Amino acid sequence: MKIEIPSKVAMILHTLEDAGFEAYAVGGCVRDSLLGRIPDDWDITTSATPEQVKALFRRTVDTGLTHGTVTVMMEKEGFEVTTYRVDGEYEDGRHPKEVIFTASLKEDLKRRDFTINAMAYHPSTGIVDLFGGLEDLKNRCIRCVGEPLERFSEDALRIMRAVRFSAQLGFQIEENTRKALGVLAPNLRHVSAERIQVELLKLLISPHPDELRTAYEAGITKEFLPEWDVCMTTEQRTPHHCYTVGEHILHSLLYVRADKVLRLTMLLHDIGKPVVKTTDENGRDHFKMHGPESEKMAHGILRRLKLDNDTISKVCRLVKWHDYRPAPEMKAVRRAVNKIGEDLFPLYLEVQRADTLAQSDYRREEKLSRLEGVCLCWERICEEKQCVSLKTLAVTGKDLIAEGIAPGREIGEILQYFLEIVLEDPRENQKENLLAKLRENRK
C-alpha cells in the first residue's frame, strides 16, 4: 500500500537511509494519509540518535533532545525526527521518568497510544502495521495498543485523546478501551489545564462535538467540567424543551458551525440553568436570569481552563446575551446591536439559531420567523451603514471640546444622548444637526 509523501520528507528519509540508518514516516501523518486527509505535519522516526541526525543535516533545532527529538529544517519548514525509543516508568501519570533509545522500530511503535497512530511508512517497504491499525481504520475503531489500562496509566492525556479522535474521525471506541476510560478518568487531575483545553477544543470543533456525551458517560468531564455534568441530569419541564439541559447543549453544538468561540458559547450558554432553576405549583420549570448566571460561570470555567482573554471576553458576551430576543424591527435591532456589539452580533444570530433548533418543536416556526426578521434588519443596518455605536457617531469628543465643553463626564453623557437620538432615527446622525440640538439645549 502506497501513500504520497512530500518531497522534503522523502529527502530526510533517504538522507538517513544513505547514512546507514532506518527511517520512517510515523503516527498521525500515516493515519491521515490512509484516510485521504491532508496531514497537519509529518513526523519521522529513526534508528539514528539525535547527535547523528544533527550531523547529517545543515539546519536543525533542538526541540526535545531528552526525548530524542530534533527538528530538521528544510528551507522554512520544520520536520520532527525522533529516535526509536522505549519510555521508562511513568511516575506522574503524564511523563516518563526517562527515555531509553532503542534500535527496534517495533519497540518504538508499541509504546504509542492507539493502533491507528502506531503505523509507520517508507516508500520502499510500504506500511509497517504491527498492531492491527489498518484493520481498525477499516472498522472505524479507536483501540489502544496493547493493554488499555497500561496505556492510560502511562499518560492520562490519552484518555482525552481517545474521545477527541472518536469525535474528529467519527470512529467508535473499542469496548475494552472504553471501559479503561472510566476506570482511569480520575488520573486526569495529573494533566495541566492547558493540555486539557487543547484536547477539549479539538473535540468541540470536530464534526462530532456531541462525543462529549461519551466523555460524560466515562466520568471524564467530571474531572474538568463538573458544572456540565450537573446539566446532564437537570430536567427542563417546559414546553420549550424536550431534553435535559446537558442534552440540549449537546444538540445545540451540532447546529452551529465549527468555530472555537461559537462552540464554546453553545457549550456554556445554559451552564447556569441548574443554579437558577425553580419549579412552580404546576410542575413547570423556570430558569429566570440564567443568562447572567451562565456568563458568570462561563468566565470562571474558561479562566480555569486557561483560555486567552479575547476568547473569554467574546464567549462570555455571547453567553450573557444568548437569550435576548429583540423584535424584528429596525429600532429594536439597532438597540440590540448596540448592547451586544457590532463585532459579535453576527455570531449572536448564529447562537440564537442553534439554541432554537435544539429546543422542542413548540412555537419553533414563530421563533425562527422572528430571528429571520432580525437577520434582515441587521443586513439593512449593514447595507445602509447605520450608526449603532459611538464609533460611527457623527460627533466626537473633540467636536464637543471645540464647542466649549470641558473634558470630563459631561462629554460622555452628551455623546450617549446623541447616540440615543441616532438609535431612534439614523437619519439624525449628522454632525451639524446634532450640534445644533446641543446649542439649543444650552441656551
C-alpha positions, 0 to 999 in steps of 0.5 A: 500500500502506497501513500504520497509523501512530500518531497522534503520528507522523502529527502530526510528519509533517504538522507538517513537511509544513505547514512546507514540508518532506518527511517520512517514516516510515523503516527498521525501523518500515516493515519491521515494519509490512509484516510485521504486527509491532508496531514497537519505535519509529518513526523519521522522516526529513526534508528539514528540518535539525535547527535547523528541526525544533527550531523547529517543535516545543515539546519536543525533545532533542538526541540526535545533532545531528552526525548530524542527529538530534533527538528530538521529544517528544510528551507522554512519548514520544520520536520520532527525526527525522533529516535526509536525509543522505549519510555521508562516508568511513568511516575506522574501519570503524564511523563516518563521518568526517562527515555531509553533509545532503542534500535527496534522500530517495533519497540518504538511503535508499541509504546504509542497510544492507539493502533491507528497512530502506531503505523509507520511508512517508507516508500520502499517497504510500504506500511509497517502495521504491527498492531492491527491499525489498518484493520481498525481504520477499516472498522472505524475503531479507536483501540489502544495498543496493547493493554488499555489500562497500561496505556492510560496509566502511562499518560492520562492525556490519552484518555482525552485523546481517545474521545477527541479522535472518536469525535474528529474521525467519527470512529467508535471506541473499542469496548475494552478501551472504553471501559479503561476510560472510566476506570482511569478518568480520575488520573486526569487531575495529573494533566495541566489545564492547558493540555486539557483545553487543547484536547477539549477544543479539538473535540468541540470543533470536530464534526462530532462535538456531541462525543462529549456525551461519551466523555460524560458517560466515562466520568471524564468531564467530571474531572474538568467540567463538573458544572456540565455534568450537573446539566446532564441530569437537570430536567427542563419541564417546559414546553420549550424543551424536550431534553435535559439541559446537558442534552440540549447543549449537546444538540445545540453544538451540532447546529452551529458551525465549527468555530472555537468561540461559537462552540464554546458559547453553545457549550456554556450558554445554559451552564447556569440553568441548574443554579437558577432553576425553580419549579412552580405549583404546576410542575413547570420549570423556570430558569429566570436570569440564567443568562447572567448566571451562565456568563458568570460561570462561563468566565470562571470555567474558561479562566480555569481552563486557561483560555486567552482573554479575547476568547473569554471576553467574546464567549462570555458576551455571547453567553450573557446575551444568548437569550435576548430576543429583540423584535424584528424591527429596525429600532429594536435591532439597532438597540440590540446591536448596540448592547451586544456589539457590532463585532459579535452580533453576527455570531449572536444570530448564529447562537440564537439559531442553534439554541432554537433548533435544539429546543422542542418543536413548540412555537419553533416556526414563530421563533425562527420567523422572528430571528429571520426578521432580525437577520434582515434588519441587521443586513439593512443596518449593514447595507445602509451603514447605520450608526449603532455605536459611538464609533460611527457617531457623527460627533466626537469628543473633540467636536464637543471640546471645540464647542466649549465643553470641558473634558470630563463626564459631561462629554460622555453623557452628551455623546450617549444622548446623541447616540440615543437620538441616532438609535431612534432615527439614523437619519439624525446622525449628522454632525451639524444637526446634532450640534445644533440640538446641543446649542439649543439645549444650552441656551 
